Amino acid sequence: MAYVSQEMKAKLAPAIKSVLKKYKMKGSISVRNHSTLVVNLKQGPIEFGGDSIQVNTYWIHDHYEGKAKKFLTELKEAMLGPDYFDHSDAQTDYFHCSHYIDINVGKWNSPYALVK
């Protein structure tokens, strides 16, 4: 069963913040429903194609290019961390992973600010 504690968030935060700093992005890290680690991107120099997007982390390589693709790939790896596992089997309707991740570019009430 997927679970994210505040201690796990604190353990993963330095790597996530390092990726954000490397690409000059501003964002926040939170935990939703004790199962999902969430990064909300607030502003930065990378164009994502909109100001309020929920990134599908399974399709980053197909839907993004260039710097956005590189940044999102590194951010995803940092969010998963070294202890991530996924023993899910969709054919038998069995889902078991260490935690889920969500990446949001802006929010519905606070759009992403592109800063050049």
ChimeraX commands (.cxc) that place a marker at each C-alpha (Angstrom):
marker #1 position 0.00,0.00,0.00 radius 0.5
marker #1 position 1.36,3.39,-1.01 radius 0.5
marker #1 position 2.36,5.60,1.91 radius 0.5
marker #1 position 4.24,8.89,2.25 radius 0.5
marker #1 position 5.09,10.19,5.70 radius 0.5
marker #1 position 6.39,13.64,6.59 radius 0.5
marker #1 position 9.73,11.96,7.40 radius 0.5
marker #1 position 9.87,10.47,3.90 radius 0.5
marker #1 position 9.05,13.87,2.41 radius 0.5
marker #1 position 11.85,15.44,4.46 radius 0.5
marker #1 position 14.25,12.72,3.26 radius 0.5
marker #1 position 13.40,13.31,-0.43 radius 0.5
marker #1 position 13.18,17.14,-0.20 radius 0.5
marker #1 position 16.93,17.94,-0.55 radius 0.5
marker #1 position 17.19,16.08,-3.88 radius 0.5
marker #1 position 13.96,17.69,-5.15 radius 0.5
marker #1 position 15.11,21.16,-4.08 radius 0.5
marker #1 position 18.46,20.55,-5.77 radius 0.5
marker #1 position 16.74,19.85,-9.10 radius 0.5
marker #1 position 14.52,22.93,-8.70 radius 0.5
marker #1 position 17.57,25.10,-7.94 radius 0.5
marker #1 position 19.57,23.65,-10.86 radius 0.5
marker #1 position 16.85,24.75,-13.31 radius 0.5
marker #1 position 16.02,28.01,-11.44 radius 0.5
marker #1 position 12.48,26.85,-10.73 radius 0.5
marker #1 position 10.30,27.74,-7.74 radius 0.5
marker #1 position 7.93,25.18,-6.33 radius 0.5
marker #1 position 6.48,23.60,-3.23 radius 0.5
marker #1 position 6.54,20.03,-1.92 radius 0.5
marker #1 position 3.57,18.48,-0.15 radius 0.5
marker #1 position 1.93,15.18,0.75 radius 0.5
marker #1 position -1.63,14.41,-0.33 radius 0.5
marker #1 position -3.77,11.73,1.36 radius 0.5
marker #1 position -0.70,10.06,2.93 radius 0.5
marker #1 position -0.02,8.31,-0.39 radius 0.5
marker #1 position 1.12,10.90,-2.92 radius 0.5
marker #1 position 4.18,13.16,-2.98 radius 0.5
marker #1 position 3.24,16.36,-4.84 radius 0.5
marker #1 position 5.43,19.08,-6.35 radius 0.5
marker #1 position 3.64,22.26,-7.45 radius 0.5
marker #1 position 5.75,24.39,-9.80 radius 0.5
marker #1 position 5.05,28.09,-9.28 radius 0.5
marker #1 position 7.46,29.91,-11.58 radius 0.5
marker #1 position 10.56,29.47,-13.67 radius 0.5
marker #1 position 12.23,29.93,-17.06 radius 0.5
marker #1 position 10.94,26.69,-18.63 radius 0.5
marker #1 position 7.97,26.72,-21.05 radius 0.5
marker #1 position 5.55,23.82,-20.50 radius 0.5
marker #1 position 2.84,24.83,-22.97 radius 0.5
marker #1 position 0.39,26.28,-20.47 radius 0.5
marker #1 position 0.01,27.90,-17.08 radius 0.5
marker #1 position -1.98,25.18,-15.29 radius 0.5
marker #1 position -1.00,21.62,-16.24 radius 0.5
marker #1 position -1.08,18.29,-14.44 radius 0.5
marker #1 position 1.96,16.42,-15.77 radius 0.5
marker #1 position 1.38,12.77,-16.64 radius 0.5
marker #1 position 4.60,11.32,-15.20 radius 0.5
marker #1 position 4.26,8.16,-17.31 radius 0.5
marker #1 position 4.36,10.11,-20.59 radius 0.5
marker #1 position 7.05,12.77,-19.98 radius 0.5
marker #1 position 9.25,11.46,-22.81 radius 0.5
marker #1 position 6.39,11.55,-25.32 radius 0.5
marker #1 position 4.75,14.86,-24.41 radius 0.5
marker #1 position 7.70,17.17,-23.65 radius 0.5
marker #1 position 10.88,18.19,-25.44 radius 0.5
marker #1 position 14.18,19.88,-24.71 radius 0.5
marker #1 position 14.74,21.52,-21.35 radius 0.5
marker #1 position 11.22,20.77,-20.08 radius 0.5
marker #1 position 11.70,17.04,-20.75 radius 0.5
marker #1 position 15.11,16.99,-19.10 radius 0.5
marker #1 position 13.87,18.91,-16.04 radius 0.5
marker #1 position 10.74,16.79,-15.55 radius 0.5
marker #1 position 12.73,13.56,-15.92 radius 0.5
marker #1 position 15.23,14.65,-13.25 radius 0.5
marker #1 position 12.44,15.88,-10.98 radius 0.5
marker #1 position 10.58,12.58,-11.32 radius 0.5
marker #1 position 13.71,10.60,-10.39 radius 0.5
marker #1 position 14.29,12.82,-7.34 radius 0.5
marker #1 position 10.66,12.40,-6.25 radius 0.5
marker #1 position 10.79,8.61,-6.55 radius 0.5
marker #1 position 14.03,8.42,-4.57 radius 0.5
marker #1 position 16.35,5.48,-3.96 radius 0.5
marker #1 position 13.84,3.42,-1.94 radius 0.5
marker #1 position 11.01,3.48,-4.53 radius 0.5
marker #1 position 9.46,0.17,-5.53 radius 0.5
marker #1 position 6.51,-0.89,-7.65 radius 0.5
marker #1 position 5.26,-4.48,-7.41 radius 0.5
marker #1 position 1.94,-3.77,-9.13 radius 0.5
marker #1 position 0.32,-6.21,-11.52 radius 0.5
marker #1 position -2.53,-4.66,-13.52 radius 0.5
marker #1 position -3.61,-8.02,-14.94 radius 0.5
marker #1 position -4.56,-9.30,-11.50 radius 0.5
marker #1 position -5.74,-5.89,-10.27 radius 0.5
marker #1 position -2.96,-5.78,-7.66 radius 0.5
marker #1 position -1.39,-2.39,-6.94 radius 0.5
marker #1 position 1.50,-2.12,-4.51 radius 0.5
marker #1 position 4.12,0.62,-4.71 radius 0.5
marker #1 position 6.04,2.67,-2.17 radius 0.5
marker #1 position 4.26,5.93,-3.10 radius 0.5
marker #1 position 2.65,7.87,-5.93 radius 0.5
marker #1 position 3.91,11.17,-7.37 radius 0.5
marker #1 position 2.18,14.17,-8.93 radius 0.5
marker #1 position 3.79,17.13,-10.70 radius 0.5
marker #1 position 1.63,20.20,-11.25 radius 0.5
marker #1 position 2.66,23.19,-13.34 radius 0.5
marker #1 position 0.72,25.98,-11.66 radius 0.5
marker #1 position -2.71,25.50,-10.11 radius 0.5
marker #1 position -6.22,26.38,-11.19 radius 0.5
marker #1 position -6.20,29.39,-8.85 radius 0.5
marker #1 position -2.48,30.25,-9.12 radius 0.5
marker #1 position -1.12,29.92,-12.67 radius 0.5
marker #1 position 2.51,29.12,-13.48 radius 0.5
marker #1 position 4.55,32.27,-14.08 radius 0.5
marker #1 position 7.03,32.00,-16.97 radius 0.5
marker #1 position 10.08,34.10,-16.04 radius 0.5
marker #1 position 12.67,34.83,-18.72 radius 0.5
marker link #1:1,2 radius 0.2
marker link #1:2,3 radius 0.2
marker link #1:3,4 radius 0.2
marker link #1:4,5 radius 0.2
marker link #1:5,6 radius 0.2
marker link #1:6,7 radius 0.2
marker link #1:7,8 radius 0.2
marker link #1:8,9 radius 0.2
marker link #1:9,10 radius 0.2
marker link #1:10,11 radius 0.2
marker link #1:11,12 radius 0.2
marker link #1:12,13 radius 0.2
marker link #1:13,14 radius 0.2
marker link #1:14,15 radius 0.2
marker link #1:15,16 radius 0.2
marker link #1:16,17 radius 0.2
marker link #1:17,18 radius 0.2
marker link #1:18,19 radius 0.2
marker link #1:19,20 radius 0.2
marker link #1:20,21 radius 0.2
marker link #1:21,22 radius 0.2
marker link #1:22,23 radius 0.2
marker link #1:23,24 radius 0.2
marker link #1:24,25 radius 0.2
marker link #1:25,26 radius 0.2
marker link #1:26,27 radius 0.2
marker link #1:27,28 radius 0.2
marker link #1:28,29 radius 0.2
marker link #1:29,30 radius 0.2
marker link #1:30,31 radius 0.2
marker link #1:31,32 radius 0.2
marker link #1:32,33 radius 0.2
marker link #1:33,34 radius 0.2
marker link #1:34,35 radius 0.2
marker link #1:35,36 radius 0.2
marker link #1:36,37 radius 0.2
marker link #1:37,38 radius 0.2
marker link #1:38,39 radius 0.2
marker link #1:39,40 radius 0.2
marker link #1:40,41 radius 0.2
marker link #1:41,42 radius 0.2
marker link #1:42,43 radius 0.2
marker link #1:43,44 radius 0.2
marker link #1:44,45 radius 0.2
marker link #1:45,46 radius 0.2
marker link #1:46,47 radius 0.2
marker link #1:47,48 radius 0.2
marker link #1:48,49 radius 0.2
marker link #1:49,50 radius 0.2
marker link #1:50,51 radius 0.2
marker link #1:51,52 radius 0.2
marker link #1:52,53 radius 0.2
marker link #1:53,54 radius 0.2
marker link #1:54,55 radius 0.2
marker link #1:55,56 radius 0.2
marker link #1:56,57 radius 0.2
marker link #1:57,58 radius 0.2
marker link #1:58,59 radius 0.2
marker link #1:59,60 radius 0.2
marker link #1:60,61 radius 0.2
marker link #1:61,62 radius 0.2
marker link #1:62,63 radius 0.2
marker link #1:63,64 radius 0.2
marker link #1:64,65 radius 0.2
marker link #1:65,66 radius 0.2
marker link #1:66,67 radius 0.2
marker link #1:67,68 radius 0.2
marker link #1:68,69 radius 0.2
marker link #1:69,70 radius 0.2
marker link #1:70,71 radius 0.2
marker link #1:71,72 radius 0.2
marker link #1:72,73 radius 0.2
marker link #1:73,74 radius 0.2
marker link #1:74,75 radius 0.2
marker link #1:75,76 radius 0.2
marker link #1:76,77 radius 0.2
marker link #1:77,78 radius 0.2
marker link #1:78,79 radius 0.2
marker link #1:79,80 radius 0.2
marker link #1:80,81 radius 0.2
marker link #1:81,82 radius 0.2
marker link #1:82,83 radius 0.2
marker link #1:83,84 radius 0.2
marker link #1:84,85 radius 0.2
marker link #1:85,86 radius 0.2
marker link #1:86,87 radius 0.2
marker link #1:87,88 radius 0.2
marker link #1:88,89 radius 0.2
marker link #1:89,90 radius 0.2
marker link #1:90,91 radius 0.2
marker link #1:91,92 radius 0.2
marker link #1:92,93 radius 0.2
marker link #1:93,94 radius 0.2
marker link #1:94,95 radius 0.2
marker link #1:95,96 radius 0.2
marker link #1:96,97 radius 0.2
marker link #1:97,98 radius 0.2
marker link #1:98,99 radius 0.2
marker link #1:99,100 radius 0.2
marker link #1:100,101 radius 0.2
marker link #1:101,102 radius 0.2
marker link #1:102,103 radius 0.2
marker link #1:103,104 radius 0.2
marker link #1:104,105 radius 0.2
marker link #1:105,106 radius 0.2
marker link #1:106,107 radius 0.2
marker link #1:107,108 radius 0.2
marker link #1:108,109 radius 0.2
marker link #1:109,110 radius 0.2
marker link #1:110,111 radius 0.2
marker link #1:111,112 radius 0.2
marker link #1:112,113 radius 0.2
marker link #1:113,114 radius 0.2
marker link #1:114,115 radius 0.2
marker link #1:115,116 radius 0.2
view
